[in-house]
Amino acid sequence: MIYLLDANTYIEAKNTYYDMDFCPAYWSWLDQQFASGIAGSIDMIGRELKDGNDELAEWAKARNGQFIANDDDATQAAFVQIIEYVMSQSFNPANRDNFLAKADPWLIAKAMSTGAVVVTHESTVSDATKKVKVPNICKQFGVKCINTFEFLRLTNAKFGLI
């Protein structure tokens, strides 16, 4: 797996620029990327998406294989490093606890343990921020972090009219 997608990349795509009704090519392209082992996500992201009550939840439920396990020893060891770092910083406690309770630290841990790139729509913020942000944690641990549009460019995605 080269790219691991954050839940917000699926949600934002569905809600805005790649709505499943008018841009099915994006979702077919994602399927191709998953099938070829180029992209995917982790089980916890899959569970977040499947908990919804919309077409994205149905789409995710039909694609269990695209959400890989994140409970292996290497990922768990990386997760512990992330927890220790986050807890040692002066992040807003509510934001910190919310971050640690969700899939984001596991996504970063899986990327750390596999050498994958995290794809997210969160933006890097100043190092002095009190919020825990995926790009900042990725930077701290040397994990490359890009957004969906960089992901599309790097994989030479092309969508044409039918």
C-alpha positions as CSV (number, residue, x, y, z in Angstrom):
1,M,0.0,0.0,0.0
2,I,1.5,3.3,-1.0
3,Y,-1.3,5.7,0.0
4,L,-3.6,5.5,3.0
5,L,-6.7,7.6,2.9
6,D,-8.2,9.5,5.8
7,A,-12.0,9.4,6.3
8,N,-12.2,13.1,5.5
9,T,-11.0,12.4,1.9
10,Y,-13.9,10.1,1.3
11,I,-16.5,12.3,3.0
12,E,-15.4,15.5,1.4
13,A,-15.3,13.9,-2.0
14,K,-18.8,12.5,-1.6
15,N,-20.2,15.7,-0.2
16,T,-18.6,18.1,-2.7
17,Y,-16.5,17.7,-5.8
18,Y,-16.8,13.9,-6.5
19,D,-20.4,13.3,-5.5
20,M,-21.3,9.7,-6.3
21,D,-24.1,10.8,-8.6
22,F,-22.2,13.1,-10.9
23,C,-18.7,11.7,-10.7
24,P,-18.8,7.9,-10.5
25,A,-15.5,7.8,-12.4
26,Y,-13.7,8.9,-9.2
27,W,-15.1,6.1,-7.2
28,S,-14.4,3.5,-10.0
29,W,-10.8,4.9,-10.1
30,L,-10.5,4.5,-6.3
31,D,-11.6,0.8,-6.7
32,Q,-8.9,0.4,-9.3
33,Q,-6.3,1.9,-7.0
34,F,-7.3,-0.4,-4.2
35,A,-7.3,-3.4,-6.5
36,S,-3.8,-2.7,-7.6
37,G,-2.5,-2.2,-4.1
38,I,-1.7,1.5,-4.6
39,A,-4.2,2.9,-2.2
40,G,-6.4,1.9,0.7
41,S,-7.2,2.7,4.2
42,I,-7.3,1.1,7.6
43,D,-10.1,-0.9,9.3
44,M,-10.9,1.9,11.7
45,I,-11.5,4.4,8.9
46,G,-13.7,1.8,7.2
47,R,-15.7,1.4,10.5
48,E,-16.1,5.2,10.7
49,L,-17.5,5.3,7.1
50,K,-19.7,2.3,7.6
51,D,-21.3,3.9,10.7
52,G,-22.9,6.5,8.4
53,N,-26.4,6.3,7.0
54,D,-25.8,7.3,3.4
55,E,-24.5,6.1,0.1
56,L,-20.9,6.4,1.3
57,A,-21.6,4.0,4.1
58,E,-23.1,1.6,1.6
59,W,-20.1,2.0,-0.7
60,A,-17.7,1.3,2.2
61,K,-19.7,-1.8,3.4
62,A,-19.3,-3.3,-0.1
63,R,-15.5,-2.9,0.1
64,N,-14.3,-4.5,3.2
65,G,-11.0,-5.6,1.5
66,Q,-10.1,-1.9,1.0
67,F,-9.7,-1.4,4.7
68,I,-6.7,-3.2,6.0
69,A,-6.0,-4.4,9.6
70,N,-4.3,-1.9,11.9
71,D,-3.8,-4.2,14.8
72,D,-0.4,-5.7,13.8
73,D,2.6,-5.4,16.2
74,A,4.5,-2.8,14.1
75,T,1.4,-0.5,13.9
76,Q,0.7,-0.9,17.6
77,A,4.3,0.0,18.5
78,A,4.0,3.1,16.3
79,F,0.7,4.0,17.8
80,V,2.3,3.9,21.3
81,Q,4.9,6.4,20.1
82,I,2.2,8.7,18.8
83,I,0.3,8.5,22.1
84,E,3.4,9.2,24.1
85,Y,4.2,12.2,21.9
86,V,0.7,13.6,21.9
87,M,0.4,13.2,25.7
88,S,3.7,15.0,26.3
89,Q,2.6,18.1,24.4
90,S,0.4,21.0,25.5
91,F,-2.5,20.3,23.2
92,N,-6.0,21.3,24.1
93,P,-7.1,18.3,26.3
94,A,-10.5,17.9,24.7
95,N,-9.0,18.0,21.2
96,R,-6.2,15.7,22.2
97,D,-8.6,13.1,23.7
98,N,-10.8,13.3,20.6
99,F,-7.8,12.7,18.3
100,L,-6.6,9.7,20.3
101,A,-10.1,8.2,20.5
102,K,-10.5,8.2,16.7
103,A,-8.8,6.5,13.7
104,D,-6.3,9.3,12.9
105,P,-3.5,8.1,15.1
106,W,-3.9,4.6,13.9
107,L,-3.8,5.8,10.3
108,I,-0.5,7.6,11.0
109,A,0.8,4.6,12.8
110,K,0.0,2.3,9.9
111,A,1.8,4.7,7.6
112,M,4.8,4.7,9.9
113,S,4.9,0.9,10.0
114,T,4.5,0.5,6.2
115,G,6.2,3.5,4.7
116,A,2.9,4.7,3.2
117,V,1.8,8.3,2.5
118,V,-1.2,9.7,4.4
119,V,-3.8,11.4,2.3
120,T,-5.9,13.8,4.3
121,H,-7.7,17.1,3.9
122,E,-6.5,18.5,7.2
123,S,-4.1,21.4,6.8
124,T,-0.8,21.8,8.5
125,V,-1.0,24.5,11.2
126,S,1.7,26.3,13.1
127,D,3.8,24.2,15.5
128,A,2.5,26.4,18.3
129,T,-1.1,25.2,17.8
130,K,-3.1,23.7,20.7
131,K,-4.9,21.4,18.3
132,V,-3.7,17.9,17.3
133,K,-3.6,17.9,13.5
134,V,-2.8,14.9,11.3
135,P,-0.3,16.7,9.1
136,N,1.6,18.0,12.2
137,I,1.8,14.5,13.7
138,C,2.9,13.1,10.4
139,K,5.6,15.7,10.2
140,Q,6.7,14.9,13.7
141,F,7.2,11.2,12.8
142,G,8.6,11.7,9.3
143,V,5.4,10.4,7.5
144,K,4.7,12.1,4.2
145,C,1.2,13.7,4.2
146,I,-0.6,15.0,1.1
147,N,-4.2,16.0,0.1
148,T,-6.5,14.3,-2.4
149,F,-5.5,16.6,-5.2
150,E,-1.8,15.8,-4.8
151,F,-2.7,12.1,-4.6
152,L,-4.6,12.4,-7.9
153,R,-1.6,14.1,-9.6
154,L,0.9,11.7,-8.2
155,T,-1.1,8.7,-9.5
156,N,-1.8,10.4,-12.8
157,A,-5.5,10.1,-12.4
158,K,-7.6,11.0,-15.5
159,F,-11.4,11.4,-15.5
160,G,-13.1,11.8,-18.9
161,L,-16.6,12.4,-20.0
162,I,-18.7,9.4,-20.9
